Amino acid sequence: MANAPVQRMSQLMAKTLRDDPADAEVLSHKLLVRAGYVRRTAAGIWSWLPLGKKVLANVERVVREEMDAIGAQEVLLPAILPREPYEATGRWEEYGPELFRLQDRKGGDYLLGPTHEEIFTLLVKDQASSYKDLPVILYQIQSKYRDEARPRAGILRGREFLMKDSYSFDLDDEGLTRSYGLHRQAYQRIFERLGLDYRICAATAGAMGGSKSEEFLAPAEAGEDTFADCPNCDFAANTEAISYEPKPADGSAVPAAEDIPTPDTPTIETLAASLGVPASATLKNLLVKVDGEIVAVGVPGDREVDLGKVEAHFAPAAVELVTAEDFVGRPDLVRGYVGPQGLEKVRYIADPRVAPGTSWITGANKADTHTKNVVAGRDFEVDAYVDVVVVVEGDPCPKCGTGLRLDRAIEIGHIFQLGRKYADALKLDVLGQQGKPVRVTMGSYGVGVSRAVAALAEQTADDKGLCWPQEIAPADVHVVAAGKALQTELALDVSAKLAAAGVRVLVDDRAGVSPGVKFTDSELIGVPQILVAGRRSAEGIVELKDRRTGEREEVTVDEAIARLTA
């Protein structure tokens, strides 16, 4: 085994902090800064210090090894990209303000790459001309850029982040399915090696496009995604991707619709209280503007509209809430009393719970008036059923009907079956076996490399600090010299012997630093094993401590070396 260098804290460019940063909101942000792994350069922009860079490099190594194992080939594409390919696919505009746009001195338009589908497509178009050149999987590990409106949570949500993005190119859909499966298995191996607790969840494609999409989510309180899983079956999905089919009811016995006076009841709460009915018996109608056109969104009165789902349904069109000015000149729209029956020139989309045959109390499109016995399919038509409600704990599993559980999570990976969206836009064809052009089909696959570091910190830290898994820790053992010259001498000697055996060593040989501070720092930094050269150093006795379990034992130097090199 090759010698491993010894990292001496007396020479290390890293200062530990006793207190949490004032702007830190989540655990990983606090600990990565306090332990000397990262430092803030600007809002959403971070510098990686030596210890942090080692952890980041270890995650990269695991990702690279597993990508290479499926036959993927590593390349490196530029981060500054031309406008034209993104304009051809529509993403120059679709990405909106999150896209970093810039111009060169000649006025040419460029962007900082958020993802590289277009550029990889053009690369393969240049390099592959025949079916014999495919299939191929290409990947890179590179910085990506998104102009987040509110960068937060340290490296979890930054404007610059490190990502592995890979792309598969196949001749047919069967090939795409194989490439997708290879990535799915590789991601499972990656996250298992990293020591992450994760879930594979159905997801939406968003601005990426394509058909099938799955996320790899790491459960954590700091997570910005909410996912649901079923305690009774294998269903798991991001709440944005959960969908239901309308279940028609028999509304034939419902009496005719009837207006009822309901003064001063412009909200669902006031209406339900006034009539003595549950909010679930009422129909809430939210008005939005889609590229300037007013659209009504209907959901049961006891549910909230998920505007993110509405935006996803109408993407890339711009969606915004109506304002008081939008009611001017529209006598058919009465604020606080809108109902789907009798709406003029207004598209009506509804949640599947507003199924044909269901009966509701809803606005009468008259001031201080509602209508009861309003039946979907009889008194009004739904232009499109779209899952637009906020999913809540206990909602039925779409697969088996059992109540769902909700949890927060960090997205650490995402895989997409893109199909031919980008190949169509950029005309990626190869000559097929029959001598005719074949349109290539694609997949896109991402791993958040820097985000995985934060996710691991969130999942593995304890009340003393970071607690890295062996695979990605900045060192295998943290050797602490308790203070005196003899102890420092022993610590350095043990460190040299361990390094000679290939063990990665971080040794705290700082002079003038109290043993208490050194012990605290060893727990804060989070290396898996801690070796202390302390009060019994003269006897050749050291202390071994397992950082995760806290178990400690006094052993001879030789025995300590034997254990750590086993």
C-alpha positions in Angstrom: 0.0 0.0 0.0 1.4 3.4 -1.0 2.4 6.0 1.7 -0.3 8.5 2.6 0.7 12.0 3.4 0.2 13.2 7.0 -1.9 16.3 7.4 -0.5 18.5 10.2 -3.0 20.8 11.8 -0.2 23.2 12.7 0.2 23.8 9.0 -3.4 23.3 7.9 -5.3 26.2 6.3 -8.4 25.8 8.4 -9.6 27.6 11.5 -12.3 26.0 13.6 -14.9 28.2 15.2 -16.6 27.9 18.6 -19.9 29.6 17.5 -22.3 29.1 14.7 -22.2 31.7 11.8 -24.8 34.3 12.3 -26.5 33.6 9.0 -26.5 29.8 9.3 -30.0 28.3 9.3 -29.3 24.5 8.9 -27.0 22.1 10.6 -24.7 21.4 7.7 -24.1 25.1 7.1 -23.2 25.6 10.8 -20.9 22.6 11.1 -19.1 22.8 7.7 -18.2 26.4 8.5 -17.3 25.8 12.2 -15.1 22.8 11.4 -13.1 24.7 8.7 -14.4 22.9 5.6 -15.9 25.8 3.7 -16.0 29.6 3.8 -18.6 32.0 2.3 -17.2 34.1 -0.6 -20.5 35.8 -1.5 -24.2 35.0 -1.3 -24.6 31.4 -2.6 -20.9 31.2 -3.5 -18.5 29.1 -1.4 -14.8 28.4 -1.1 -13.7 24.9 -0.2 -10.8 24.7 2.3 -8.3 21.8 2.4 -10.5 19.5 4.6 -13.6 20.3 2.6 -11.8 19.8 -0.7 -10.7 16.3 0.4 -14.3 15.3 1.3 -15.5 16.8 -2.0 -12.8 14.9 -3.9 -13.8 11.6 -2.2 -17.4 12.0 -3.3 -16.1 12.7 -6.8 -14.0 9.6 -6.7 -16.9 7.4 -5.7 -19.1 8.9 -8.4 -16.4 8.6 -11.0 -15.7 4.9 -10.2 -19.3 3.9 -10.4 -19.9 5.8 -13.7 -16.8 4.2 -15.2 -18.1 0.8 -14.1 -21.2 1.2 -16.4 -19.0 2.0 -19.3 -19.5 5.8 -19.2 -16.8 8.0 -20.7 -15.7 11.2 -18.9 -15.3 14.5 -20.8 -15.1 18.1 -19.7 -17.2 20.7 -21.5 -17.0 24.5 -21.0 -19.1 26.3 -18.4 -19.5 29.4 -20.5 -21.9 28.4 -23.3 -23.4 30.1 -26.4 -27.0 31.2 -26.5 -28.0 29.6 -29.8 -28.3 25.9 -28.7 -30.4 26.9 -25.7 -32.6 29.2 -27.9 -33.1 26.2 -30.3 -34.5 24.1 -27.4 -36.5 27.0 -25.9 -34.6 26.9 -22.6 -33.0 30.3 -23.1 -36.4 31.7 -22.1 -37.8 28.8 -20.2 -35.2 29.0 -17.5 -36.2 32.5 -16.7 -34.3 34.6 -14.2 -32.4 31.6 -12.8 -30.2 31.5 -15.9 -26.9 33.5 -15.6 -26.8 35.4 -18.9 -23.8 37.5 -20.0 -22.3 39.2 -23.1 -18.8 39.3 -24.5 -17.2 42.6 -25.6 -18.7 42.1 -29.1 -22.2 41.8 -27.7 -22.5 38.1 -28.2 -24.9 36.3 -25.8 -23.7 33.5 -23.5 -24.8 31.7 -20.3 -23.2 29.9 -17.4 -24.3 26.3 -17.8 -27.1 25.1 -15.4 -27.1 21.8 -17.3 -25.5 20.7 -20.5 -28.1 18.7 -22.6 -27.7 21.0 -25.6 -23.9 21.0 -25.6 -23.7 17.2 -25.2 -26.2 16.7 -28.0 -24.0 18.9 -30.3 -20.9 17.0 -29.2 -22.4 13.7 -30.2 -23.8 15.2 -33.4 -20.2 16.1 -34.3 -18.7 12.8 -33.3 -21.3 10.1 -34.1 -22.4 9.6 -37.7 -23.5 5.9 -37.8 -25.4 3.4 -35.7 -22.1 1.8 -35.0 -21.1 4.8 -32.9 -24.0 4.2 -30.5 -25.0 3.6 -27.7 -22.7 5.9 -25.8 -22.8 7.4 -22.2 -20.8 10.6 -21.6 -20.4 12.4 -18.3 -18.6 15.2 -16.6 -18.1 16.5 -13.1 -18.2 20.3 -13.3 -19.5 23.4 -11.6 -23.0 24.5 -12.5 -24.6 27.9 -12.1 -28.1 29.1 -11.2 -29.0 32.6 -10.2 -31.0 31.6 -7.1 -33.2 34.4 -5.9 -32.6 33.5 -2.2 -29.5 31.4 -1.9 -29.6 29.8 1.6 -28.6 26.8 3.7 -24.9 27.0 2.9 -23.9 24.7 0.1 -27.3 23.1 -0.1 -28.7 25.9 -2.2 -26.0 27.9 -3.9 -25.5 29.8 -7.1 -22.5 27.7 -7.9 -22.4 24.0 -7.2 -20.5 20.9 -8.3 -22.5 18.3 -10.2 -22.0 15.1 -12.1 -24.1 15.2 -15.2 -24.2 12.3 -17.7 -26.1 11.8 -20.9 -27.0 8.6 -22.8 -27.5 8.4 -26.5 -29.3 5.4 -28.0 -30.9 4.3 -31.2 -34.3 3.3 -29.8 -36.4 3.4 -26.7 -35.3 0.0 -25.6 -31.8 1.2 -25.6 -32.8 4.3 -23.5 -34.5 2.0 -21.0 -31.3 0.0 -20.6 -29.2 3.1 -20.2 -31.7 4.5 -17.7 -31.5 1.2 -15.7 -27.7 1.3 -15.7 -27.7 4.8 -14.2 -30.4 3.9 -11.7 -28.3 0.9 -10.4 -25.1 3.0 -10.5 -26.8 5.7 -8.4 -27.9 3.1 -5.8 -24.3 1.9 -5.5 -23.0 5.5 -5.3 -25.3 6.5 -2.4 -24.8 3.3 -0.6 -21.0 3.7 -0.7 -21.3 7.3 0.5 -23.4 6.1 3.5 -26.5 8.1 2.6 -30.0 7.1 3.6 -32.0 7.8 0.5 -35.3 7.0 -1.2 -36.0 6.6 -4.9 -39.1 8.7 -5.8 -41.2 9.3 -8.8 -40.7 12.9 -10.0 -41.7 15.5 -12.5 -39.5 16.4 -15.4 -39.8 20.2 -15.1 -37.7 22.3 -17.5 -35.7 19.2 -18.5 -38.5 17.7 -20.4 -39.0 14.1 -21.3 -41.1 11.3 -19.9 -40.1 9.1 -17.0 -38.2 10.8 -14.2 -37.1 9.7 -10.7 -35.4 11.5 -7.8 -33.0 10.2 -5.3 -33.9 12.0 -2.0 -32.0 12.0 1.3 -34.4 12.5 4.2 -33.4 15.5 6.3 -35.1 18.3 8.2 -33.1 20.8 6.1 -34.6 19.4 2.8 -36.5 21.6 0.5 -38.4 18.7 -1.2 -41.4 17.0 0.3 -41.9 13.3 -0.6 -44.5 10.8 0.3 -44.1 7.1 0.8 -46.6 4.4 1.6 -46.2 2.2 4.7 -48.1 -0.6 3.0 -46.5 -0.8 -0.5 -43.5 0.3 -2.4 -45.0 3.6 -3.6 -42.8 6.7 -3.1 -42.9 10.0 -5.0 -42.1 13.7 -4.7 -45.4 15.3 -3.7 -45.2 17.4 -6.9 -45.5 14.1 -8.9 -48.4 12.5 -7.1 -51.4 12.1 -9.3 -54.9 10.6 -9.0 -57.6 9.7 -11.5 -61.0 11.3 -11.1 -63.5 8.9 -9.5 -67.0 9.7 -10.9 -69.9 9.8 -8.5 -73.6 9.3 -9.2 -75.1 12.8 -9.0 -78.4 11.9 -10.6 -80.3 12.3 -7.3 -78.9 15.7 -6.5 -81.6 18.4 -6.7 -81.3 21.3 -9.1 -78.7 24.0 -8.3 -80.1 26.6 -6.0 -78.8 30.1 -5.1 -78.7 30.9 -1.4 -78.0 34.2 0.3 -74.6 34.3 2.0 -73.8 37.9 3.0 -70.3 38.6 4.2 -68.9 35.1 3.3 -66.1 35.8 0.8 -63.8 33.1 2.2 -64.3 29.3 2.6 -63.9 29.6 6.4 -66.7 32.2 6.7 -69.0 30.3 4.3 -68.6 27.0 6.1 -69.2 28.6 9.4 -72.3 30.5 8.2 -73.9 27.4 6.6 -72.8 24.9 9.3 -71.1 22.6 6.8 -67.6 21.3 6.6 -65.2 23.1 4.3 -64.9 19.9 2.3 -68.4 20.4 1.1 -67.5 23.6 -0.6 -65.7 24.3 -3.9 -62.8 26.7 -3.8 -62.1 28.5 -7.1 -58.7 30.3 -7.4 -58.2 32.6 -10.3 -54.8 32.9 -12.0 -53.4 34.5 -15.1 -51.6 32.3 -17.6 -49.7 34.5 -20.0 -52.3 37.2 -19.3 -55.4 34.9 -19.8 -57.6 34.3 -16.7 -57.9 30.6 -15.7 -60.0 29.3 -12.8 -58.6 26.4 -10.7 -61.1 24.4 -8.7 -60.3 22.4 -5.6 -62.3 21.2 -2.5 -62.7 23.9 0.0 -60.6 22.1 2.7 -57.6 21.9 0.4 -54.9 24.4 -0.6 -53.8 25.0 -4.2 -50.2 24.1 -4.9 -49.1 27.0 -7.2 -46.0 25.0 -8.2 -48.2 22.3 -9.7 -50.2 24.9 -11.5 -47.1 26.5 -12.9 -45.7 23.1 -13.9 -48.9 22.3 -15.8 -48.9 25.5 -17.8 -45.1 25.7 -18.3 -43.4 27.4 -20.0 -46.2 30.0 -19.8 -46.0 32.5 -17.0 -48.5 32.0 -14.1 -49.5 34.7 -11.6 -52.4 35.4 -9.3 -55.1 37.8 -10.4 -55.3 41.2 -8.7 -58.2 43.5 -8.0 -57.6 45.3 -11.3 -58.4 42.0 -13.2 -62.0 42.1 -12.0 -62.6 45.5 -13.5 -64.8 45.2 -16.6 -65.6 41.5 -15.8 -69.1 41.4 -14.4 -69.0 37.6 -14.6 -66.2 37.5 -12.1 -67.3 38.5 -8.6 -64.5 38.6 -6.1 -65.0 36.1 -3.3 -68.1 34.6 -5.0 -66.7 32.9 -8.1 -68.3 29.7 -9.2 -67.5 27.5 -12.3 -71.2 27.5 -13.5 -71.8 30.3 -15.9 -68.2 31.5 -16.3 -67.6 33.3 -19.6 -64.5 32.8 -21.6 -62.6 31.3 -18.6 -60.8 28.0 -18.8 -61.6 25.8 -15.9 -59.2 23.2 -14.6 -59.9 21.2 -11.5 -58.4 18.7 -9.1 -59.5 15.1 -9.7 -61.4 15.3 -6.5 -63.9 17.5 -8.3 -64.9 14.5 -10.3 -68.0 14.2 -12.5 -71.1 13.7 -10.4 -69.7 15.3 -7.3 -71.9 18.0 -5.7 -70.7 21.3 -4.2 -71.5 24.5 -2.6 -69.7 27.2 -4.5 -69.9 30.9 -5.6 -72.9 32.0 -7.5 -71.0 34.7 -9.5 -73.2 37.2 -7.6 -72.3 39.3 -4.6 -73.2 37.8 -1.2 -74.6 34.7 -2.9 -73.5 31.1 -3.2 -75.1 28.1 -5.0 -75.7 24.7 -3.5 -76.2 21.4 -5.4 -73.8 22.4 -8.1 -72.8 19.1 -9.8 -69.6 18.6 -11.9 -70.5 17.5 -15.4 -74.1 18.7 -15.0 -73.9 22.3 -14.0 -70.3 23.0 -15.3 -67.6 21.3 -17.3 -64.0 20.8 -16.4 -61.6 21.6 -19.3 -58.8 19.6 -17.7 -58.2 17.5 -14.6 -54.9 18.4 -13.0 -53.5 17.4 -9.6 -53.1 20.8 -8.1 -53.7 20.4 -4.3 -51.0 20.4 -1.7 -50.6 16.8 -0.6 -51.1 16.3 3.1 -50.3 13.5 5.5 -52.9 10.7 5.2 -53.9 11.3 1.6 -54.5 7.9 0.0 -51.7 6.1 -1.7 -52.4 6.1 -5.5 -51.3 2.5 -5.7 -53.0 0.8 -2.7 -55.1 3.4 -0.9 -53.2 3.4 2.4 -52.6 6.8 4.1 -49.3 8.3 2.9 -46.5 9.5 5.1 -44.8 12.8 4.4 -41.1 13.7 5.0 -38.6 16.4 4.1 -35.6 15.5 2.0 -32.6 16.8 0.0 -32.5 16.0 -3.7 -29.1 14.3 -4.3 -29.8 12.8 -7.7 -32.2 12.9 -10.6 -32.6 10.7 -13.7 -34.6 11.5 -16.8 -35.7 9.7 -19.9 -35.5 12.7 -22.2 -36.6 10.9 -25.3 -36.0 13.0 -28.5 -36.7 16.5 -27.2 -33.2 17.7 -27.6 -32.4 15.5 -30.6 -35.4 17.0 -32.4 -34.4 20.5 -31.6 -30.8 20.1 -32.7 -31.4 17.5 -35.4 -29.3 14.7 -33.9 -29.5 11.8 -36.4 -27.2 8.9 -37.3 -27.2 6.6 -40.3 -29.2 3.5 -39.3 -28.6 -0.1 -40.2 -31.1 0.2 -43.1 -29.1 3.2 -44.6 -31.7 5.8 -43.4 -31.3 8.5 -40.8 -32.3 7.5 -37.3 -33.3 10.1 -34.7 -31.3 9.5 -31.5 -33.0 9.2 -28.1 -31.5 10.5 -24.9 -31.4 10.3 -21.2 -30.1 12.8 -18.7 -28.7 12.0 -15.2 -27.5 14.2 -12.4 -25.8 13.8 -9.0 -25.3 16.8 -6.8 -21.7 16.2 -5.7 -21.3 19.2 -3.4 -24.9 18.8 -2.2 -24.1 15.2 -1.2 -21.5 16.5 1.2 -24.1 18.7 2.8 -26.7 15.9 2.9 -24.2 13.6 4.6 -23.4 16.3 7.2 -27.2 16.7 7.8 -27.8 12.9 8.2 -24.6 11.8 10.1 -23.8 14.8 12.5 -24.5 14.6 16.2 -24.5 17.1 19.0 -20.7 17.2 19.0 -20.1 17.9 15.3 -19.6 16.2 12.0 -19.3 12.4 11.8 -18.2 11.3 8.4 -18.5 7.8 6.9 -15.1 6.2 6.2 -15.5 6.4 2.4 -15.5 10.1 2.2 -13.9 11.4 5.5 -10.9 13.7 5.0 -8.7 11.2 6.9 -9.0 7.7 8.4 -7.7 8.7 11.8 -7.4 11.9 13.7 -4.3 11.8 16.0 -4.3 14.2 18.9 -1.2 15.2 20.8 -2.5 16.2 24.2 0.1 18.9 24.6 3.5 18.0 26.1 6.6 17.5 24.0 6.7 13.8 24.6 3.1 13.4 23.6 3.6 15.4 20.4 6.7 13.3 19.6 4.7 10.1 20.0 1.8 11.5 18.0 4.0 12.4 15.1 5.8 9.0 15.2 2.5 7.1 15.2 1.2 9.3 12.4 4.3 8.5 10.3 3.9 4.8 10.8 0.2 4.8 10.0 0.9 6.9 6.8 3.6 4.5 5.7 1.0 1.8 5.9 -1.4 3.8 3.7 -3.6 5.2 6.4 -4.8 8.8 5.9 -3.8 10.7 9.0 -4.8 14.1 10.3 -2.6 14.9 13.3 -3.2 17.8 15.8 0.3 18.9 16.6 -0.6 22.5 17.3 1.5 24.1 20.0 -0.1 26.4 22.6 -3.6 24.9 22.1 -5.2 23.3 25.2 -6.0 19.5 25.2 -9.7 20.5 25.7 -9.8 22.5 22.5 -8.0 19.7 20.6 -10.5 17.1 21.8 -13.4 19.4 21.0 -12.0 20.0 17.5 -11.5 16.3 16.9 -15.2 15.7 17.5 -16.2 18.7 15.5 -14.1 17.7 12.4 -15.6 14.2 12.5 -12.9 11.8 11.3 -14.1 8.2 12.0 -11.3 7.2 14.4 -9.5 9.3 17.0 -6.2 8.4 18.5 -5.0 10.3 21.6 -1.4 10.5 22.8 -2.1 11.6 26.3 -1.1 11.0 29.9 0.2 7.5 29.4 2.4 8.3 26.4 5.6 7.6 28.4 4.3 4.0 28.8 3.6 3.6 25.1 -0.2 3.6 25.8 -2.6 5.6 23.7 -6.4 5.9 23.6 -8.5 4.8 20.6 -11.9 6.3 20.2 -14.7 5.6 17.7 -16.1 8.9 16.7 -19.6 7.6 15.9 -20.2 5.3 18.9 -18.1 7.2 21.4 -16.5 3.9 22.5 -12.9 4.4 23.7 -10.1 2.0 24.8 -6.5 2.3 26.0 -4.2 0.2 23.9 -0.5 0.0 23.2 0.9 1.9 20.3 1.6 -1.3 18.4 -1.9 -2.6 18.9 -3.4 0.7 17.8 -1.3 0.7 14.6 -2.4 -2.9 14.0 -6.0 -2.1 14.4 -5.9 1.0 12.2 -4.0 -0.8 9.4 -6.1 -4.0 9.5 
